[in-house]
Amino acid sequence: MLMFWIVAVGLAVFVTATLALAILRRAPDARPPAAYDLDVYRDQLREVERDVARNVLSEADANRVRTEVSRRILAADAAIQTTGHTTGRRGGVVVAALLVAVFVGGSFGVYLQIGAPGYGDLALADRMEMAEILRAERPSQAEAEATLERTQPPTDVPPDDVALVQQLREAVAQRPDDLQGHTLLAHFEGRLGNFDAAHVAKARVIDLKGEAATPRDLSEYADLLVLAAGGYVSPEAERVLEQVLSLDPTDGTARYYFGLMMVQTGRPDTALQVWDKLLREGPADAPWIDAITAQIETTAMRAGVNYALPAIGTGRGPNQEQIDAAQDLSPAERMEMIQGMVAGLGERLATEGGPVEDWAQLISALGVLGRMDEARAILINAREAFGEDPTAVDMLARVADRVGLE
């Protein structure tokens, strides 16, 4: 680190000193206005001598002109002696000082804004290792919630809702196995902004449902965990997100929060891939679109990528018209349509690649279609591509287990 600062300061001083010396050397050549007047007066004296020689001007008149011009020459020369030589030098010094301030001060100012003073150069493997350490040692859900102040309920909540929540709290306390009661409590606690109480109620809903709990239930639970932690994705929320994505790799909420977790744990490159795909898939009114567009350009800058926002909803998944049309197809026609989409997804991944969620979706779809050999081959390729990412490896393992490849 010390060597970096030595080299940086040395280069800055060398460049600015070279430019400043050039300016100072040229400064004395800058002529004051009186010097140009002096040239004119000397030309006038020479013109007088020529006029006398041609008998155009009498000697008496010539003497008067010589006297006047000489007086002006003396005045111009005095002006040059008092101001002429110092003006250029003083101006050169000022310009040189400004140059030093702009080049040296400006350069270090920019570095302090976009650089990382005190942060040594790290190889990609070292950065990934640091990200994994940060991810493993980050605060728990309880620790994150403990740092937040209790927020006041929204002012636009009807008083009846507040009263209903109190009744629901009393009801579930007396009937802890009441699934409907806990479901309503989770919903209304969330509406009041009591996200910590809401995720506790939602967790109870999932426990009561058991194997009947859906990916949507888990996604809503993860959402409440993150909201209760003030936008922080805790290890507990991460585990729920992994469950959601293993069951439904297309879940937008879980994918958004997975990208957010990657940003928070030092992997903006992974977050950029996940969020960019969500933007391209759309739809434009999806709840995560605004959150992504507000952060993705900064995330791209942190990842070292020159990024431009894509058009929302330009992904190549099935559009709403295709989905609606599939409802009217016979089972055989619907299967043919699904196989076509699977073929398109497989071709895209083979030629362009994609995030691990797409690979997991392809493996799952091939398993559902009974094309186990193809699913196994895709699984092998995906593991080779994402072997350095523990989260991706875990997701692929869960999909393989669910499909029956392992």
Secondary structure, 3 states (H helix, E strand, C coil): CHHHHHHHHHHHHHHHHHHHHHHHHHHHHCCCHHHHHHHHHHHHHHHHHHHHHCCCCCHHHHHHHHHHHHHHHHHHHHHHHHHHHHHHHHHHHHHHHHHHHHHHHHHHHHHHHHCCCCCCCCCHHHHHHHHHHHHHHCCCHHHHHHCCCCCCCCCCCCHHHHHHHHHHHHHHHHCCCCHHHHHHHHHHHHHCCCHHHHHHHHHHHHHHHHHHCCHHHHHHHHHHHHHHCCCCCCHHHHHHHHHHHHHCCCCHHHHHHHHHHHHHCCCHHHHHHHHHHHHHHCCCCCCCHHHHHHHHHHHHHHCCCCCCCCCCCCCCCCCHHHHHHHCCCCHHHHHHHHHHHHHHHHHHHHHHCCCHHHHHHHHHHHHHCCCHHHHHHHHHHHHHHCCCCHHHHHHHHHHHHHHCCC
